[in-house]
Amino acid sequence: MMREMFGYKLTQADRTLKLTKYKRARVREYWMIDPDYKRVYVYDLETCESYKI
């Protein structure tokens, strides 16, 4: 599992690039934590599912 916290506005391009890199590295689950918008994005890279908490 990989978790990252961001203190800046994350663009869609940044999000896509990170997901691609982590999937290639065989990371199974990835959480993006955005404190500015008070959101947590969870990606299951094995099943390609995602959801927002």
Phi and psi restraints in degrees (range 20) as a CNS / XPLOR table:
assign (resid 1 and name C) (resid 2 and name N)
       (resid 2 and name CA) (resid 2 and name C) 1.0 -123.3 20.0 2
assign (resid 2 and name N) (resid 2 and name CA)
       (resid 2 and name C) (resid 3 and name N) 1.0 134.9 20.0 2
assign (resid 2 and name C) (resid 3 and name N)
       (resid 3 and name CA) (resid 3 and name C) 1.0 -128.1 20.0 2
assign (resid 3 and name N) (resid 3 and name CA)
       (resid 3 and name C) (resid 4 and name N) 1.0 138.3 20.0 2
assign (resid 3 and name C) (resid 4 and name N)
       (resid 4 and name CA) (resid 4 and name C) 1.0 -136.0 20.0 2
assign (resid 4 and name N) (resid 4 and name CA)
       (resid 4 and name C) (resid 5 and name N) 1.0 141.9 20.0 2
assign (resid 4 and name C) (resid 5 and name N)
       (resid 5 and name CA) (resid 5 and name C) 1.0 -113.0 20.0 2
assign (resid 5 and name N) (resid 5 and name CA)
       (resid 5 and name C) (resid 6 and name N) 1.0 136.6 20.0 2
assign (resid 5 and name C) (resid 6 and name N)
       (resid 6 and name CA) (resid 6 and name C) 1.0 -116.0 20.0 2
assign (resid 6 and name N) (resid 6 and name CA)
       (resid 6 and name C) (resid 7 and name N) 1.0 139.2 20.0 2
assign (resid 6 and name C) (resid 7 and name N)
       (resid 7 and name CA) (resid 7 and name C) 1.0 -111.1 20.0 2
assign (resid 7 and name N) (resid 7 and name CA)
       (resid 7 and name C) (resid 8 and name N) 1.0 13.7 20.0 2
assign (resid 7 and name C) (resid 8 and name N)
       (resid 8 and name CA) (resid 8 and name C) 1.0 -138.1 20.0 2
assign (resid 8 and name N) (resid 8 and name CA)
       (resid 8 and name C) (resid 9 and name N) 1.0 167.9 20.0 2
assign (resid 8 and name C) (resid 9 and name N)
       (resid 9 and name CA) (resid 9 and name C) 1.0 -71.5 20.0 2
assign (resid 9 and name N) (resid 9 and name CA)
       (resid 9 and name C) (resid 10 and name N) 1.0 117.2 20.0 2
assign (resid 9 and name C) (resid 10 and name N)
       (resid 10 and name CA) (resid 10 and name C) 1.0 -86.5 20.0 2
assign (resid 10 and name N) (resid 10 and name CA)
       (resid 10 and name C) (resid 11 and name N) 1.0 126.4 20.0 2
assign (resid 10 and name C) (resid 11 and name N)
       (resid 11 and name CA) (resid 11 and name C) 1.0 -84.1 20.0 2
assign (resid 11 and name N) (resid 11 and name CA)
       (resid 11 and name C) (resid 12 and name N) 1.0 161.7 20.0 2
assign (resid 11 and name C) (resid 12 and name N)
       (resid 12 and name CA) (resid 12 and name C) 1.0 -60.8 20.0 2
assign (resid 12 and name N) (resid 12 and name CA)
       (resid 12 and name C) (resid 13 and name N) 1.0 -37.5 20.0 2
assign (resid 12 and name C) (resid 13 and name N)
       (resid 13 and name CA) (resid 13 and name C) 1.0 -63.4 20.0 2
assign (resid 13 and name N) (resid 13 and name CA)
       (resid 13 and name C) (resid 14 and name N) 1.0 -42.2 20.0 2
assign (resid 13 and name C) (resid 14 and name N)
       (resid 14 and name CA) (resid 14 and name C) 1.0 -61.4 20.0 2
assign (resid 14 and name N) (resid 14 and name CA)
       (resid 14 and name C) (resid 15 and name N) 1.0 -44.9 20.0 2
assign (resid 14 and name C) (resid 15 and name N)
       (resid 15 and name CA) (resid 15 and name C) 1.0 -62.2 20.0 2
assign (resid 15 and name N) (resid 15 and name CA)
       (resid 15 and name C) (resid 16 and name N) 1.0 -45.4 20.0 2
assign (resid 15 and name C) (resid 16 and name N)
       (resid 16 and name CA) (resid 16 and name C) 1.0 -64.1 20.0 2
assign (resid 16 and name N) (resid 16 and name CA)
       (resid 16 and name C) (resid 17 and name N) 1.0 -43.1 20.0 2
assign (resid 16 and name C) (resid 17 and name N)
       (resid 17 and name CA) (resid 17 and name C) 1.0 -61.8 20.0 2
assign (resid 17 and name N) (resid 17 and name CA)
       (resid 17 and name C) (resid 18 and name N) 1.0 -46.1 20.0 2
assign (resid 17 and name C) (resid 18 and name N)
       (resid 18 and name CA) (resid 18 and name C) 1.0 -63.6 20.0 2
assign (resid 18 and name N) (resid 18 and name CA)
       (resid 18 and name C) (resid 19 and name N) 1.0 -43.9 20.0 2
assign (resid 18 and name C) (resid 19 and name N)
       (resid 19 and name CA) (resid 19 and name C) 1.0 -60.7 20.0 2
assign (resid 19 and name N) (resid 19 and name CA)
       (resid 19 and name C) (resid 20 and name N) 1.0 -41.2 20.0 2
assign (resid 19 and name C) (resid 20 and name N)
       (resid 20 and name CA) (resid 20 and name C) 1.0 -63.7 20.0 2
assign (resid 20 and name N) (resid 20 and name CA)
       (resid 20 and name C) (resid 21 and name N) 1.0 -45.3 20.0 2
assign (resid 20 and name C) (resid 21 and name N)
       (resid 21 and name CA) (resid 21 and name C) 1.0 -63.3 20.0 2
assign (resid 21 and name N) (resid 21 and name CA)
       (resid 21 and name C) (resid 22 and name N) 1.0 -44.0 20.0 2
assign (resid 21 and name C) (resid 22 and name N)
       (resid 22 and name CA) (resid 22 and name C) 1.0 -69.7 20.0 2
assign (resid 22 and name N) (resid 22 and name CA)
       (resid 22 and name C) (resid 23 and name N) 1.0 -35.1 20.0 2
assign (resid 22 and name C) (resid 23 and name N)
       (resid 23 and name CA) (resid 23 and name C) 1.0 -65.4 20.0 2
assign (resid 23 and name N) (resid 23 and name CA)
       (resid 23 and name C) (resid 24 and name N) 1.0 -41.5 20.0 2
assign (resid 23 and name C) (resid 24 and name N)
       (resid 24 and name CA) (resid 24 and name C) 1.0 -62.8 20.0 2
assign (resid 24 and name N) (resid 24 and name CA)
       (resid 24 and name C) (resid 25 and name N) 1.0 -32.6 20.0 2
assign (resid 24 and name C) (resid 25 and name N)
       (resid 25 and name CA) (resid 25 and name C) 1.0 -83.7 20.0 2
assign (resid 25 and name N) (resid 25 and name CA)
       (resid 25 and name C) (resid 26 and name N) 1.0 3.8 20.0 2
assign (resid 25 and name C) (resid 26 and name N)
       (resid 26 and name CA) (resid 26 and name C) 1.0 65.2 20.0 2
assign (resid 26 and name N) (resid 26 and name CA)
       (resid 26 and name C) (resid 27 and name N) 1.0 32.6 20.0 2
assign (resid 26 and name C) (resid 27 and name N)
       (resid 27 and name CA) (resid 27 and name C) 1.0 -72.9 20.0 2
assign (resid 27 and name N) (resid 27 and name CA)
       (resid 27 and name C) (resid 28 and name N) 1.0 129.2 20.0 2
assign (resid 27 and name C) (resid 28 and name N)
       (resid 28 and name CA) (resid 28 and name C) 1.0 -83.6 20.0 2
assign (resid 28 and name N) (resid 28 and name CA)
       (resid 28 and name C) (resid 29 and name N) 1.0 -37.3 20.0 2
assign (resid 28 and name C) (resid 29 and name N)
       (resid 29 and name CA) (resid 29 and name C) 1.0 -138.6 20.0 2
assign (resid 29 and name N) (resid 29 and name CA)
       (resid 29 and name C) (resid 30 and name N) 1.0 139.0 20.0 2
assign (resid 29 and name C) (resid 30 and name N)
       (resid 30 and name CA) (resid 30 and name C) 1.0 -135.4 20.0 2
assign (resid 30 and name N) (resid 30 and name CA)
       (resid 30 and name C) (resid 31 and name N) 1.0 129.2 20.0 2
assign (resid 30 and name C) (resid 31 and name N)
       (resid 31 and name CA) (resid 31 and name C) 1.0 -114.6 20.0 2
assign (resid 31 and name N) (resid 31 and name CA)
       (resid 31 and name C) (resid 32 and name N) 1.0 128.2 20.0 2
assign (resid 31 and name C) (resid 32 and name N)
       (resid 32 and name CA) (resid 32 and name C) 1.0 -106.4 20.0 2
assign (resid 32 and name N) (resid 32 and name CA)
       (resid 32 and name C) (resid 33 and name N) 1.0 120.6 20.0 2
assign (resid 32 and name C) (resid 33 and name N)
       (resid 33 and name CA) (resid 33 and name C) 1.0 -107.3 20.0 2
assign (resid 33 and name N) (resid 33 and name CA)
       (resid 33 and name C) (resid 34 and name N) 1.0 120.9 20.0 2
assign (resid 33 and name C) (resid 34 and name N)
       (resid 34 and name CA) (resid 34 and name C) 1.0 -116.0 20.0 2
assign (resid 34 and name N) (resid 34 and name CA)
       (resid 34 and name C) (resid 35 and name N) 1.0 96.3 20.0 2
assign (resid 34 and name C) (resid 35 and name N)
       (resid 35 and name CA) (resid 35 and name C) 1.0 -69.7 20.0 2
assign (resid 35 and name N) (resid 35 and name CA)
       (resid 35 and name C) (resid 36 and name N) 1.0 -24.6 20.0 2
assign (resid 35 and name C) (resid 36 and name N)
       (resid 36 and name CA) (resid 36 and name C) 1.0 -64.5 20.0 2
assign (resid 36 and name N) (resid 36 and name CA)
       (resid 36 and name C) (resid 37 and name N) 1.0 -40.5 20.0 2
assign (resid 36 and name C) (resid 37 and name N)
       (resid 37 and name CA) (resid 37 and name C) 1.0 -102.1 20.0 2
assign (resid 37 and name N) (resid 37 and name CA)
       (resid 37 and name C) (resid 38 and name N) 1.0 2.2 20.0 2
assign (resid 37 and name C) (resid 38 and name N)
       (resid 38 and name CA) (resid 38 and name C) 1.0 53.8 20.0 2
assign (resid 38 and name N) (resid 38 and name CA)
       (resid 38 and name C) (resid 39 and name N) 1.0 51.8 20.0 2
assign (resid 38 and name C) (resid 39 and name N)
       (resid 39 and name CA) (resid 39 and name C) 1.0 -131.8 20.0 2
assign (resid 39 and name N) (resid 39 and name CA)
       (resid 39 and name C) (resid 40 and name N) 1.0 150.6 20.0 2
assign (resid 39 and name C) (resid 40 and name N)
       (resid 40 and name CA) (resid 40 and name C) 1.0 -127.2 20.0 2
assign (resid 40 and name N) (resid 40 and name CA)
       (resid 40 and name C) (resid 41 and name N) 1.0 124.4 20.0 2
assign (resid 40 and name C) (resid 41 and name N)
       (resid 41 and name CA) (resid 41 and name C) 1.0 -104.8 20.0 2
assign (resid 41 and name N) (resid 41 and name CA)
       (resid 41 and name C) (resid 42 and name N) 1.0 126.9 20.0 2
assign (resid 41 and name C) (resid 42 and name N)
       (resid 42 and name CA) (resid 42 and name C) 1.0 -115.5 20.0 2
assign (resid 42 and name N) (resid 42 and name CA)
       (resid 42 and name C) (resid 43 and name N) 1.0 127.9 20.0 2
assign (resid 42 and name C) (resid 43 and name N)
       (resid 43 and name CA) (resid 43 and name C) 1.0 -120.3 20.0 2
assign (resid 43 and name N) (resid 43 and name CA)
       (resid 43 and name C) (resid 44 and name N) 1.0 125.5 20.0 2
assign (resid 43 and name C) (resid 44 and name N)
       (resid 44 and name CA) (resid 44 and name C) 1.0 -96.6 20.0 2
assign (resid 44 and name N) (resid 44 and name CA)
       (resid 44 and name C) (resid 45 and name N) 1.0 104.2 20.0 2
assign (resid 44 and name C) (resid 45 and name N)
       (resid 45 and name CA) (resid 45 and name C) 1.0 -78.8 20.0 2
assign (resid 45 and name N) (resid 45 and name CA)
       (resid 45 and name C) (resid 46 and name N) 1.0 -10.8 20.0 2
assign (resid 45 and name C) (resid 46 and name N)
       (resid 46 and name CA) (resid 46 and name C) 1.0 -79.6 20.0 2
assign (resid 46 and name N) (resid 46 and name CA)
       (resid 46 and name C) (resid 47 and name N) 1.0 -39.7 20.0 2
assign (resid 46 and name C) (resid 47 and name N)
       (resid 47 and name CA) (resid 47 and name C) 1.0 -102.6 20.0 2
assign (resid 47 and name N) (resid 47 and name CA)
       (resid 47 and name C) (resid 48 and name N) 1.0 -5.4 20.0 2
assign (resid 47 and name C) (resid 48 and name N)
       (resid 48 and name CA) (resid 48 and name C) 1.0 63.4 20.0 2
assign (resid 48 and name N) (resid 48 and name CA)
       (resid 48 and name C) (resid 49 and name N) 1.0 31.5 20.0 2
assign (resid 48 and name C) (resid 49 and name N)
       (resid 49 and name CA) (resid 49 and name C) 1.0 -101.1 20.0 2
assign (resid 49 and name N) (resid 49 and name CA)
       (resid 49 and name C) (resid 50 and name N) 1.0 151.6 20.0 2
assign (resid 49 and name C) (resid 50 and name N)
       (resid 50 and name CA) (resid 50 and name C) 1.0 -143.6 20.0 2
assign (resid 50 and name N) (resid 50 and name CA)
       (resid 50 and name C) (resid 51 and name N) 1.0 156.4 20.0 2
assign (resid 50 and name C) (resid 51 and name N)
       (resid 51 and name CA) (resid 51 and name C) 1.0 -156.7 20.0 2
assign (resid 51 and name N) (resid 51 and name CA)
       (resid 51 and name C) (resid 52 and name N) 1.0 161.0 20.0 2
assign (resid 51 and name C) (resid 52 and name N)
       (resid 52 and name CA) (resid 52 and name C) 1.0 -112.3 20.0 2
assign (resid 52 and name N) (resid 52 and name CA)
       (resid 52 and name C) (resid 53 and name N) 1.0 134.6 20.0 2
